[in-house]
Amino acid sequence: MLDTFKLDGQVAIVTGAGRGLGAAIAVGLAQAGADVVISARTEADLSEVADQVAGAGRRAVPVPLDFATDEPGQLVDIAVENFGRVDIVVNNVGGAMPTPFLNTRVKDLERAFSFNVGTAHGLSLAAVPVMLENDGGSIINITSSMGRLAGRAFLAYGTAKAALAHYTRLAAEDLAPKIRVNAIAPGAILTSSLSYVAENDDMRGELESNTPLRRIGDPGDIAAAAVYLASPAAAYVTGKIIEVDGGLEAPNLVLPIPDL
């Protein structure tokens, strides 16, 4: 049964893989047997992740890339040049800064949509024809619990992540049966973006007490979900959003935004 979680002979592309969730996902896929093309803006970060992939006995090709200015399709070309195929795409790059309603301009919404949904579509659009040349593949989008929950100052970010979640469902319909499309919606995960919380006992306590499992998530929690969705173990799963959030039913970090 455990063999169904193996990714031997497969090739993955992981964006935003220099640190945090993307790095953990890239290493997790490598530990399951996949070779990986990893992209991020900072070359030094990619080198460290590539070393971890090599430590898992797999090959990594680091590609410094800025999705704001560079063409995502080049990652597919690089994967084909180095490995001859693409089986897995993890659209992890994304994000937006918390901003109160009256400070959120139309261009902020447009930028959040482009960075979270546009980048995922651009890379997926380039990868799908290559996937179809083989036996299909798996696309995994990284959304957020804030695409489902409502919290102050998350207007642009939450709207974009909600759009990415429904994009996942719609793309799954279009690309079935050969290509599966799913998403992971992380809750609060202990990455560099939450380091200020981890270092503040009061904030960390609030975050943990508002999470049913009473802890902050680890990037490895997200990597495990990605390995599952990429593997034959999830062969009958498509169009789904896997919530890896400790059981959240309300935001576990409430930003101090005053009433208007």
Summary of the structure (lengths in Angstrom):
residues: 260
radius of gyration: 17.8
end to end distance: 55.6
largest distance: 56.1
contacts: 915
relative contact order: 0.15
helix: 48%
strand: 16%
